[in-house]
Amino acid sequence: MMNNNLDVNKISAEVITDLAKTTAQTLYQKVRDYVTDIQKKEEIDFGYAYENYLKYAKTTHEKMKTLLYRHAAKDIYSFYECVGLNRNEDIIDTADINNVLEIGNKIIVTGTGGSGKSVMMKHFFLNILETTHYVPVLIELRGLNEYDEKGINLEEYIYEVMGTLKFKIERKYFEYSLETGCYVILLDGFDEVKNEISNSVTNQIVAMSKKYPENHYILSSRPLEEFMGWNQFEELHAMPLSKEQALSLINKIEYDQIIKDKFYKELDEYLYEKYETFASNPLLLTIMLLTFESRASIPDKLNDFFEQAFTTLFHTHDATKGGYKRDIRSKLGYEDFKAVFSYFCFKSFFNSDYKFSENKALEYIGAAKQKRIIDTYFNSMDYLKDLTNSVCMLIHEGLEFRFSHRSFQEYFAALYTVQLSDSQQKRFLKLWLQDNSYRSTSNYLDMLYELQPLRFVKNIISPAIRELQEKFKKNNESEEWLIGYLYEDVGIRKYTNGEKRCAVTIKNFYYHDMIIRACSISELYNNSKQERMQRNKVREEKLIKILEEEYHASKPVRFEDIIRRGYTKEMLEALYWVIERYKFAVNYVDMVDKDPLAKKKRFSSMLEEL
């Protein structure tokens, strides 16, 4: 059970001062090894630098705005529940950061949209201050999106971010301090890094963790298969809220007390069990509460969930404000307002803009007006204020706006995509998936599939599988070629229970993801999943033994090297699941591409099919 009796106010000024002094002394001793004439005064200056930084960073990270608290930032512990981290079936209690730090120096924390990863990273920052001798540094990686690939320098960026938080020491001394291992560097939102710079950012993170190995590095992201290639990092998965935690969260948050009490009672009695997928996710649980009063029923699909939330936020009163009815300043009706917002989300999503200035927000609204998404005239500034104050889709912090949650952006971007013709969808989405070093980091494609299942398969999955099928035929249907075309290499993934499995590094994310999506939709594939997993485990044993004995399993081995040494048969046997998945995908699109109406000659027969 997670311990949630946390209080940020326990972090007293004395705690910060003591940590600053300890860090300053460590740095002073390190600097003396490099600079013989350094004065004792520098140690005092270092102490002030760290103390000022820690105090200011604490005030920055201990509060934030959310979908519910959009007018004033709230203490994160007034709405945060410490969920556990899954480490190969072992559950790590995150209420104490030391439980995470003792696992290792390089950790990846993954979780789905709305699971509370960013709030968890703020909790880690505060808990490090309270319970360890390390200096925490929290970096939002999306800030690197402002740089081009060649201009990215992670070490410089961290120094600049700390500088904005009143950390004032010379750059060379900061570099010395990194060598002392006194930091826990929290890198939040890797999945929000633009695709075109993601490889550079990956290389920078890995290089920095090797250059300064004594520090701790904790990265948060939505799940990415490319993390299998981060061999020095261990991936932990954020757990869903338990029923007890879901009830505790509802009990904590500020809301209309009558509605909250009724919702709490029904959540306890049956709602959690009936809708556990939603009720165990902090964001979706909040939306359940928001829509509870006006709902006819709770939707079963994620898309319907966000649609209902938007409808509720557009039409109803502010439940935290005692029944105050909000006006829509732009005077737009529901459908027109939604149409403009869908275009706003579509454009910003595909530009990888999750956070933007007022001018950028107005630029997106202006683009919708120029494209004549609706015929009704409206004032752009009024519309932006509606998004922020009335409908609560955006949160305004300082000089920037951000989505109250990225999942809203993804849903409405998908909603606009549905309006595109089949030919537009095929061409546009293929260019996006192929040309931007595509990584499956968002719910966008899942939501698009929910909105238009058959069109999704025909416009997105089928063209990719057909294209791969042609390439496969041109290469004499060589299984070696297919494996090498989709994946880079193969290594060994070791689990804490002692189990060993083969792990590949993805080379072609586009085709890989389309195969996975085709298989996940196929009932035939899913019905035989357990049987195949057990069979594949047995098939991998010979290759795992070769990798351990011949290559000492220190890092993944490229396929060419395995083939050159004469182990092609063992490689093909161990990785036969690649061929199996491909065949399932081809069979599935064959089935979908058959038009049942093409052979119908009578109107009554066609009507029956339709």
Secondary structure, DSSP 8 states (H G I E B T S, - for coil): -------GGGS-HHHHHHHHHHHHHHHHHHHHHH-TT--HHHHHHHHHHHHHHHHHHHHHHSEE--SS--SS-EEGGGT-----EEETTEEE-TTSTHHHHTT-SEEEEE--TTS-HHHHHHHHHHHHHHH-SSEEEEEEGGGGGGS-GGG--HHHHHHHHHHHTT----HHHHHHHHHTT-EEEEEE-GGGS-HHHHHHHHHHHHHHHHHSTTSEEEEEES--GGGGG-TTSEEEEE----HHHHHHHHHHS---HHHHHHHHHHIIIIIHHHTHHHHTSHHHHHHHHHHHTT-SS--SSHHHHHHHHHHHHHHS-BTTTTSB----TT---HHHHHHHHHHHHHHHHHTT-SEEEHHHHHHHHHHHHHTTSSSS---HHHHHHIIIIIS-SEEEETTEEEES-HHHHHHHHHHHHHTS-HHHHHHHHHHHHHHTT----SSHHHHHHHH-HHHHIIIIIHHHHHHHHHHHHHTTT-HHHHHHHHEEEEEEEE-TTS-EEEEEEES-HHHHHHHHHHHHH-HHHHHTHHHHHHHHHHHTHHHHHHHHHHSTTSS-EEHHHHHHTT-HHHHHHHTHHHHHHHHHHHHHHHHHHS-TTTT--SHHHHHHH-
